[in-house]
Every structure is written in structure tokens, then in C-alpha cells.
Amino acid sequence: MITSPYRVRTTVLTAVVTAALMATVPAATASPSVDARARNCVPNPGGGCKRSVVVEYWHEQGASQRGIGWVYASKKPARRGAVYYARWTYKAPGKAWKNGAGWKKANVTQGSNGSFAAVWWGRGGHTGPLVPKGTQVCTRYKDERTSTCLTLK
């Protein structure tokens, strides 16, 4: 293949200009991200958890905001064939309660020592709402009067 001198000059010039521009642009320095999980379990007298909540969240190192990636709720015992619904709510310090999500049907699963109902919201990763540090996150099943809560650190 025969290459013209003009084409070679243009390619070399483009490479030199690109290298010069990249050298003058400072690299973006992002704060390291911290991924964390918080759990709370209401103990079952027979062992395990009667109700539990797990929240996966993230924040930039030193930041006061937290991002909620996903929320998980479970309850035990659960009757096979029964239908359970749960939702999650959150309350930022000094603010009113907000719904994280509406009522969602839980899956009833047979575990090693009985059936349990479980439901989750979110996709994981750095998605979901941003809330301040110290926010309370709660889950509640429709057939229960009490919520299971935890506080994001």
C-alpha cells in the first residue's frame, strides 16, 4: 500500500496535537467511594430472624450524603401459599417520613428450617435516592403492626 506524504504528515500532526492536549488537561480526581451494608434482625425465639432489613448504600469518602442502592426485607415464619406484601420507608433527620417504594409482593421460599417471605427493591450499585447520614430506613409487612428499622452511618 502506497501512502501519500500528505496523509503521513496529517496523521503525525493529529497524534502530536492529541498528546499535547491530553498533557495539559488535569486528570479528574474522584473521591474514593465507600460501599456498605447495614443489617438489623429482630431475633426469633426459635433461632434466626423473625424480621430483618438489609440496606446496601454508598457514599463518597467524607461526604454527608448516602445513596441507597437496594433494600431487602424478610420475615419468618411464612405460610406456603400465603401472599405477603411489604414496603420500605425512610426518614432523614428532622424531616418527615417518605415512602421508598409502594407495597410489593414478597416471595415465599422454603428454607432449611421453615418458610420465609422475602422482597427487595432497587438494582444495587450506585443507584437510588440520596439521603443524609443518620437517615432511618424501615421495612414493614402489611400483615404486621411493627416495622424493622436501621440507621445509615
C-alpha positions in Angstrom: 0.0 0.0 0.0 1.4 3.4 -1.0 0.8 6.2 1.5 1.0 9.8 0.4 3.4 12.2 2.2 0.4 14.4 3.0 -1.5 11.6 4.7 1.5 10.7 6.9 2.0 14.3 7.9 -1.7 14.7 8.9 -1.6 11.5 10.9 1.6 12.5 12.8 0.2 16.1 13.3 -3.0 14.7 14.8 -1.1 12.4 17.1 1.1 15.3 18.3 -1.8 17.7 18.9 -3.8 15.0 20.8 -0.8 14.2 23.0 -0.3 17.9 23.8 -3.9 18.4 24.7 -4.0 15.4 26.9 -0.9 16.6 28.7 -2.5 19.9 29.6 -5.8 18.5 30.8 -5.5 17.5 34.5 -6.8 14.1 35.3 -10.1 14.1 37.3 -9.6 13.0 40.8 -12.7 11.5 42.2 -13.0 10.8 45.9 -12.9 7.2 46.8 -16.3 5.7 47.1 -17.3 3.6 50.2 -19.8 0.8 49.7 -21.5 -0.5 52.8 -24.3 -2.8 54.0 -26.4 -2.3 57.2 -28.5 -5.0 58.7 -31.0 -5.3 61.5 -32.6 -8.5 62.8 -35.4 -9.0 65.2 -34.5 -12.3 66.8 -36.8 -15.3 66.5 -37.1 -17.3 69.8 -36.6 -20.5 67.7 -33.4 -19.1 66.1 -32.8 -16.9 63.1 -34.6 -13.7 62.5 -38.3 -13.1 62.9 -38.0 -10.0 60.7 -34.9 -8.4 59.1 -33.9 -5.5 57.0 -30.7 -5.1 54.9 -29.7 -1.9 53.1 -26.8 -1.6 50.6 -25.7 2.0 50.4 -22.7 4.0 49.2 -21.1 7.4 49.8 -18.0 9.4 48.8 -15.4 9.3 51.5 -16.0 12.1 54.0 -19.4 13.0 52.4 -22.6 13.5 54.4 -24.9 12.1 51.7 -25.7 8.4 51.4 -27.1 6.7 48.3 -29.4 3.8 48.8 -28.7 1.0 46.2 -31.1 -1.6 47.4 -33.3 -2.6 50.3 -34.2 -6.2 51.4 -36.9 -7.3 53.9 -37.7 -10.8 55.2 -40.0 -12.3 57.7 -40.2 -15.8 59.2 -42.3 -17.9 59.6 -44.3 -17.5 56.4 -47.1 -19.8 55.4 -46.7 -21.5 52.0 -49.4 -20.4 49.7 -50.0 -17.1 51.6 -49.4 -13.8 50.0 -47.3 -11.1 51.8 -46.7 -7.5 50.9 -44.0 -5.2 52.2 -42.8 -1.7 51.6 -39.9 0.5 52.8 -39.8 4.0 54.1 -37.1 6.4 55.2 -36.8 9.4 57.4 -34.0 11.9 57.2 -33.0 13.6 60.4 -35.5 16.4 61.1 -37.7 15.6 58.1 -41.0 13.7 57.6 -41.3 10.0 56.6 -41.2 9.2 52.9 -42.1 6.1 51.0 -39.1 4.5 49.4 -41.4 2.2 47.4 -45.0 1.1 47.5 -46.3 -2.3 48.6 -44.6 -5.1 46.8 -45.4 -8.8 46.8 -42.9 -11.0 48.7 -41.7 -14.4 47.5 -42.3 -17.2 49.9 -39.3 -19.6 50.0 -38.7 -22.9 51.8 -35.6 -22.6 53.9 -33.6 -25.2 55.8 -35.7 -24.6 58.9 -39.1 -23.4 57.7 -40.6 -21.0 55.1 -39.8 -17.3 55.0 -41.1 -14.3 52.9 -38.5 -12.0 51.2 -38.8 -9.0 49.0 -36.2 -6.5 47.7 -36.2 -3.1 45.9 -33.5 -1.5 43.8 -30.8 -2.6 41.4 -27.7 -2.3 43.6 -24.7 -0.3 42.7 -24.7 3.5 42.8 -28.4 3.9 42.1 -31.4 5.0 44.2 -32.2 8.1 46.3 -29.5 10.2 48.0 -30.2 10.8 51.7 -28.3 12.4 54.6 -26.2 10.5 57.0 -28.3 9.4 60.0 -31.3 8.6 57.9 -33.6 5.8 59.3 -34.7 3.1 56.8 -37.6 0.9 57.8 -39.4 -2.1 56.2 -42.9 -3.3 57.2 -45.0 -6.2 56.1 -48.7 -5.3 55.6 -49.9 -8.0 58.0 -47.6 -6.7 60.8 -48.0 -3.7 63.0 -44.3 -3.0 63.6 -41.5 -2.0 61.3 -37.9 -3.2 61.3 -35.5 -0.2 61.1 -31.9 0.7 60.9 -29.9 3.9 60.7 -27.4 4.7 58.0 -23.9 5.6 59.4 
